[in-house]
Amino acid sequence: MNTAVTNAPTPVQPATEPLRVTLVVGSNRHGRFGPVVADWLLGRLRGRGDLVAEVVDVADVDLPTSFEPTPEATAALSGVTPKLDRADAFVVLTPEYNHSFPAGLKNLVDWHFAEWQAKPVALVSYGGVSGGLRASEHLRQVFAELHAVTVRDTVSFHNAGASFDDAGTLHDPSGPDAAAKAMLDQLVWWGRALREARAKTPYAG
């Protein structure tokens, strides 16, 4: 597990400098619906001038659950850890499996520590009747333990499969678009505040 402290002071960036945000796609289940929601999310992220987005997809990362630093694990982390480390903020997309979030997402989170510290996390969920909200609430507990800050507002898709057409377009984008804007506005505020704080003073934990 990567437990090295990486939040050393960095040059203070202008408040208007775009935030680097990493979208974590949290499902690796066969036949998953996540890429449809992820594409919609990326459209919201890339449509803003105050965010620069990149993606970490759990389905593309083969990490053992033993946390043994094998050559294979090291190779997998080489494509993931830098994206988490250089991020100023995160958006985590999760489905809900059995009232919680997927094991693959937990494994990716647990392979890292300092990369999450003193940074904000926005949560987006999808599922059936509950819209994945129970998964989001469990993630709040996990990220609090990792010294990350989850923003208050979320985006959730209830009966997600019926919300999008076959081309991946929302039938009624007004509600989700408004929710995403509110959530990302909060993420930007926290991202700028915490970026400035980390640059002035190392986070001691």
Buried (B, 14 or more C-beta within 10 A) or exposed (E): EBEEEBBEEEEEBEEEEBBBBBBBBBBBBEEBBBBBBBEBBBEBBEEBEBBBBBBBBBBEBEBEEEEEEEEEBEEBBEEBBEBBBEBBBBBBBBBBBEEBBBEBBBBBBBBBBBBBBBBBBBBBBBBEEBBBBBBBBBBBEBBEEBBBBBBEBBBBBBEBEEBBEEEEEBEEBEEBBEBBBBBBBBBBEBBBEBBBEBBEEBBEE
